């Protein structure tokens, strides 16, 4: 999952939000250096990624992008799923997205001193340029993927990704909407976080194994 999904799945505890947000930048046992609830967020981030990567629906979504992105197809799906979370935001979160983002920006500013240096470097741009909002359009996703290809090993296949999004848009939307409630249940039942939801019947009684 990408930034917005990780933040949303952190629930209402600011420290957990921060830990989840910085999860890609804290490796190995370095998470032990952080206070308990940031540490909880770091572990949560890893478990969300683990659960997502093995889920059959996500594996299906990856197949659309795999012909050009190969082992990096999951990165594209993460970004696409953030797009569909934005598209379906009012089905999950009772707080309007613009208000939600401002609250998150305030949390990032508040916790700026404890952020890893690499995160401190990009957070001003994350806020000022509204990276989350960029994922709201297909064109924005293609631009993000292109920019990522300039600074990471991600292949420069943004035109292909845009075509896949156009061709399989309905299927990807449906796959996300089937998968995301599963992920919410996994997080709620295994990490004791409080996620404000529009419809609390999303939460099932049965624990994930």
N, C-alpha and C positions, 0 to 999 in steps of 0.2 A: 504494500500500500504506500501511497505517497503522503505528502505533508498534511493535507486536510484530514484525510481519514485517520492518520495516526493521532492527530490532535483531538479529533472528535471522540475517538475510542479511549482517550485518556480520562474522560469524565470531567468532574468539577474541581479536582485538586490541582492547583497551579503547579506544584512541584512535580507531580506525575506528568503533567503536560510537558514541562520542560525536559524531563528525562526522556520521554517518548520522542520529542522533537529533535533532540541531539543524538538519538540512538545510532545513526549511521556514522557518527564521528567519535564514538567511544568504543574502543576495541578491547576484546579479551577481558581480563580481570580489572581493567582500569575503572570499570563501573563501581568498584568497591570504594573508590576514593570519594564518592559523592554521598550526601546525606540520604537518609532512608527513603524518603518518598521520591526523590529524583532517581535513586537507585531502582526503586519499584518501576518507574517509568521506563528506565533503560531496559530492564528485564522484559517489561510488557512489549516494548518495541521489538525485541528479538523474537518473542513468542508470536506476535502478530505476523511477522515475516515468515516464521516457521509454518504457522497454520495456513497462511495464504498460499505459500509455495507448494504445499502438498494437496490443496483442495482440488477436487476433480473439475469443478466449474472453472477455476482459474487456469488449470491446465488446458481446458478447451479454449479459453480466450487467447492463451498464448499461441495456439496453433495458427491463428489468423496472421500473426506478425512474424512467426518463426522463419518463413522462407527467406526473408532478408535480414532479420535481426538475430536469428539463431539463438544462442545462449543468452542474449540480451533482451529477448522478447518480453520477459517478465517486467523489465523496467518500463517498457512501453505500456504494458497492461496496467501497471501501478498508476501511471499518469492518466491513462484513459479512465480508470475507475474513479480517480478524483474528479474527472469531468462529469461522470454519471452521478457521483455523490452531489455535486453542485446542481446538476439538472433536477435531481430528485430530493433536494435538501428539505423542502417543506413536508416531505413524507416521513422524515426522520427526526429533524430537530425543531423544537418549538421557537427557537430564537432566530429571527431573520439573519440571513447570512452576513449582510453588511455589518450588523451589530455584533455578531459573533466574531467576525474578523477583527474588529476594533478592540474587542476584549482580549483577543489573543495577542494582538500587537502590544497592548499595554502590559501583558504578562511577559512578553519577550523583552521589553524595555526594562521592566522591574528586575528581571533575573539576568540582565546583561553581564554583570560581573562574573557569574559562575559559568557562562557559556564557554565551550572550547574555542580556542583562537580562530579556528577555521569557520566556526559558526558566527562568531562576532564579526568576521569579515563580511559575510553575506547578508546578515540580518537587516542592516539598513536598506539594502536593495530589496530584500524580501518584503519589507513593509512599504517602502516608498513606491515601488513598482507593482505592488499587489500581485506577487507571484501566484497566489491562489486563484485570483480572478482570471489570470492568463489561461488557466485550464478550462474556463467556461465555454470556450469556442473551439471548434476543430482547427481553425487557423492558428489559434494560440498554442494548441498542442503541437502542431507541426513546427512552429517557431521555437518552442521549448526544446523539442527533439533535435532540431538543427543546431541550436546553441550548445546543447550538451555534446553533440558530436565534435565540436571544436575543442573541447577541453577534457573529454573522457574517451575511453575506448569504444563508446557507442557508435555504431556505423552511421554514416550520413545517408539515411534512407527515409528522410522526413516526407518526401513526396509519396513514397510507397505507403508509409504509415497513414498519411492523409487519405489515400485511396482505400486502404483497408477500413478505416473509420467510416468512410462514406458507404462502402459496400456492405459492411457488417454492423452498421450502427444499431439497428433494432435488436440484433442478436446479442451484441455486447451490452446494451442497456438491460435486456432481460437477464443476461447472465449475472451482471452486477446486482440487480435487484433480488435475485435468488441467493447469491453468495453473501451479500453484506449482512442480512439478518443472521445468518449462520455465524459470521465473524463476531457480531455484537454479542450473541449468546455465549460464544467461547470466551470472550473477554469478561463479560459480566459474571459468569459462573466460576471463572478460574482466577480472577484478579480483584474481585470485590471493589470495582469502581462503580460510581454512580453516573450513568449516562442519561441526561435528560432526553426523553423521547416523546414524539408526538403520539405514538401508539405503543403503550406498554405491553400489549399482547404480543409484540415481537419477541419478548423474553419468554422462553419456554421453561418448564420445570426441570427437564432432563439435562444433566450435565454432559458436556462433551467428554469423551475419554481422554 
